[in-house]
Amino acid sequence: MTTYDFAIVGAGIAGASLAAELAEAGSSVLVLEAEDQPGYHSTGRSAAFWEECYGGPEIVPLTIASGAYLREHGFLTPRGALYIGRESDAGELDAFMSRFADSGATIERIGRDELEGRVPGLRESWTSAIWEPACADIDVAGLHAHYLGRARQLGVGIACRARLAAASRTDGVWTLADTKGETYRATVLVNAAGAWADDVARLAGVKALGIQPYRRTVAQLRTDPAPDADLPLVLDIAGSFYFKPETGRVWLSPHDEDPVEACDAAPEELAVAEAIDRFEQVVDWKVLALERKWAGLRSFAPDRLPVYGFDPQVEGFAWFAGQGGFGIQTSPAAARLAAQLLTGAASDEMTRTIDATLYSPARFP
Ligand SMILES: Cc1cc2nc3c(=O)[nH]c(=O)nc-3n(C[C@H](O)[C@H](O)[C@H](O)COP(=O)(O)OP(=O)(O)OC[C@H]3O[C@@H](n4cnc5c(N)ncnc54)[C@H](O)[C@@H]3O)c2cc1C
């Protein structure tokens, strides 16, 4: 039986991008994916934006480092983002500006006149905003397919309907078994299982880190007027909604964050109703129809930073988890960095400005 250098659990954007990067570095790689197809969970359910400030100042270096790769490969379409606020949110807007002042993100305060020009039909109570010109839409399906394709081209085996069920390590090699009873061998086991990251750790005898999945809902609305194609991503500075245009429709989220067990997430009626109610308080557009709704899981470590690198206690076990709400937009730099950490390679142009210790699994007691 082949002994792979790396077996990666999960073929979402995390597993796919890391598989491609490890194979690019010359390693032999196997990816095990529980579902019929890669991308069924969080990766297939995102709101598909690249937003410099999303996830906080400690995520900005990963996002910016990924931007060049995403642009170069044609996965970004410029959109711009606005964090909007009411009179009473002035303090929040100021605090946001200070928090990101030295982060590398390009942001500026704008007043009602400019805001009105960017969001037609904006209700009067929204008086100022922060404008982030670099925000872009991401072609998520294209990016995921790019990494899966690159991985396959470089000889990576991607086994679907292969849910890891058992893992044991003898003489420096993992023996892995899926729920169908197929077995595999690998020197390093990489946990890229998204919402199931803690479960995968436990079944390999590794201490869970407390990676918690939270449900997030998105609704697709038909509105009158339909949103302009160049409407920015509009986010509430107080964090109670965001929306953006998507081929003549509005994608709207109530920015919900309900802690749940890892599962096939489904939208709750209440979250959708709240989203529409909040949206109607932002613009004077009529909501004509709720066309589609979905939910997905965003999984965070306790400090809300991702976890990349070898487990400090169990030899041959590595984490690539806790991608939260920024796992797509950070994937190129995150995967490159993780591949460097796992193979012992030096940082390169893409990762040079990233402090990997921020994301180390060793930061947890
Ligand atoms: C509504 C919503 C909007 C979002 N919007 C954005 C956005 O605009 N921009 C952005 O960058 N990010 C966004 N995100 C976050 C982004 O989607 C995630 O960070 C990212 O998809 C996580 O990727 P992943 O590969 O870690 O997880 P997943 O895509 O969930 O992949 C994990 C995989 O592991 C598999 N797995 C689990 N257990 C096992 C096992 N035992 N054996 C084998 N396989 C297993 C699962 O089947 C799954 O396919 C959003 C998320 C949601 C829910």
The ligand as an SDF file (V2000), in Angstrom:
LIG
                    3D

 53 58  0  0  0  0  0  0  0  0999 V2000
  -22.8420   32.1670    4.5010 C   0  0  0  0  0  0  0  0  0  0  0  0
  -21.3460   32.2150    4.4450 C   0  0  0  0  0  0  0  0  0  0  0  0
  -20.7240   33.2620    3.7980 C   0  0  0  0  0  0  0  0  0  0  0  0
  -19.3270   33.3000    3.6670 C   0  0  0  0  0  0  0  0  0  0  0  0
  -18.7770   34.2810    2.9240 N   0  0  0  0  0  0  0  0  0  0  0  0
  -17.4310   34.2860    2.7480 C   0  0  0  0  0  0  0  0  0  0  0  0
  -16.8400   35.2580    1.9110 C   0  0  0  0  0  0  0  0  0  0  0  0
  -17.5260   36.0980    1.3180 O   0  0  0  0  0  0  0  0  0  0  0  0
  -15.4610   35.2350    1.7500 N   0  0  0  0  0  0  0  0  0  0  0  0
  -14.6870   34.2850    2.3920 C   0  0  0  0  0  0  0  0  0  0  0  0
  -13.4640   34.3070    2.2300 O   0  0  0  0  0  0  0  0  0  0  0  0
  -15.2420   33.3510    3.1830 N   0  0  0  0  0  0  0  0  0  0  0  0
  -16.5870   33.3180    3.3760 C   0  0  0  0  0  0  0  0  0  0  0  0
  -17.1540   32.3730    4.1720 N   0  0  0  0  0  0  0  0  0  0  0  0
  -16.2650   31.4430    4.8880 C   0  0  0  0  0  0  0  0  0  0  0  0
  -15.7850   30.3310    3.9900 C   0  0  0  0  0  0  0  0  0  0  0  0
  -16.8760   29.7630    3.2950 O   0  0  0  0  0  0  0  0  0  0  0  0
  -15.0780   29.2680    4.8590 C   0  0  0  0  0  0  0  0  0  0  0  0
  -14.0740   29.8810    5.6460 O   0  0  0  0  0  0  0  0  0  0  0  0
  -14.4110   28.1990    4.0050 C   0  0  0  0  0  0  0  0  0  0  0  0
  -15.2990   27.6960    3.0410 O   0  0  0  0  0  0  0  0  0  0  0  0
  -13.8930   27.0710    4.8860 C   0  0  0  0  0  0  0  0  0  0  0  0
  -13.3470   26.0950    4.0290 O   0  0  0  0  0  0  0  0  0  0  0  0
  -12.9890   24.6610    4.5750 P   0  0  0  0  0  0  0  0  0  0  0  0
  -12.3870   23.9150    3.4520 O   0  0  0  0  0  0  0  0  0  0  0  0
  -12.2430   24.8130    5.8440 O   0  0  0  0  0  0  0  0  0  0  0  0
  -14.4160   24.0280    5.0140 O   0  0  0  0  0  0  0  0  0  0  0  0
  -15.4640   23.1960    4.1600 P   0  0  0  0  0  0  0  0  0  0  0  0
  -15.7160   23.7970    2.8400 O   0  0  0  0  0  0  0  0  0  0  0  0
  -16.6510   22.9920    5.0480 O   0  0  0  0  0  0  0  0  0  0  0  0
  -14.7150   21.8240    3.9190 O   0  0  0  0  0  0  0  0  0  0  0  0
  -14.4650   20.8960    4.9540 C   0  0  0  0  0  0  0  0  0  0  0  0
  -14.6850   19.5200    4.3450 C   0  0  0  0  0  0  0  0  0  0  0  0
  -14.2660   18.5150    5.2660 O   0  0  0  0  0  0  0  0  0  0  0  0
  -15.0660   17.3900    5.0240 C   0  0  0  0  0  0  0  0  0  0  0  0
  -14.9810   16.4970    6.1890 N   0  0  0  0  0  0  0  0  0  0  0  0
  -15.3670   16.7390    7.4590 C   0  0  0  0  0  0  0  0  0  0  0  0
  -15.1360   15.6660    8.2350 N   0  0  0  0  0  0  0  0  0  0  0  0
  -14.5710   14.7190    7.4270 C   0  0  0  0  0  0  0  0  0  0  0  0
  -14.1140   13.4030    7.6590 C   0  0  0  0  0  0  0  0  0  0  0  0
  -14.1630   12.8150    8.8530 N   0  0  0  0  0  0  0  0  0  0  0  0
  -13.6000   12.7220    6.6150 N   0  0  0  0  0  0  0  0  0  0  0  0
  -13.5190   13.2790    5.3720 C   0  0  0  0  0  0  0  0  0  0  0  0
  -13.9550   14.5440    5.1120 N   0  0  0  0  0  0  0  0  0  0  0  0
  -14.4800   15.2470    6.1350 C   0  0  0  0  0  0  0  0  0  0  0  0
  -16.4450   17.9840    4.8320 C   0  0  0  0  0  0  0  0  0  0  0  0
  -17.3120   17.0860    4.1530 O   0  0  0  0  0  0  0  0  0  0  0  0
  -16.1410   19.2450    4.0440 C   0  0  0  0  0  0  0  0  0  0  0  0
  -16.3060   19.0680    2.6570 O   0  0  0  0  0  0  0  0  0  0  0  0
  -18.5420   32.2930    4.2970 C   0  0  0  0  0  0  0  0  0  0  0  0
  -19.1670   31.2540    4.9730 C   0  0  0  0  0  0  0  0  0  0  0  0
  -20.5420   31.1960    5.0490 C   0  0  0  0  0  0  0  0  0  0  0  0
  -21.1910   30.0460    5.7570 C   0  0  0  0  0  0  0  0  0  0  0  0
  1  2  1  0
  2  3  1  0
  2 52  2  0
  3  4  2  0
  4  5  1  0
  4 50  1  0
  5  6  2  0
  6  7  1  0
  6 13  1  0
  7  8  2  0
  7  9  1  0
  9 10  1  0
 10 11  2  0
 10 12  1  0
 12 13  2  0
 13 14  1  0
 14 15  1  0
 14 50  1  0
 15 16  1  0
 16 17  1  0
 16 18  1  0
 18 19  1  0
 18 20  1  0
 20 21  1  0
 20 22  1  0
 22 23  1  0
 23 24  1  0
 24 25  2  0
 24 26  1  0
 24 27  1  0
 27 28  1  0
 28 29  2  0
 28 30  1  0
 28 31  1  0
 31 32  1  0
 32 33  1  0
 33 34  1  0
 33 48  1  0
 34 35  1  0
 35 36  1  0
 35 46  1  0
 36 37  1  0
 36 45  1  0
 37 38  2  0
 38 39  1  0
 39 40  1  0
 39 45  2  0
 40 41  1  0
 40 42  2  0
 42 43  1  0
 43 44  2  0
 44 45  1  0
 46 47  1  0
 46 48  1  0
 48 49  1  0
 50 51  2  0
 51 52  1  0
 52 53  1  0
M  END
$$$$
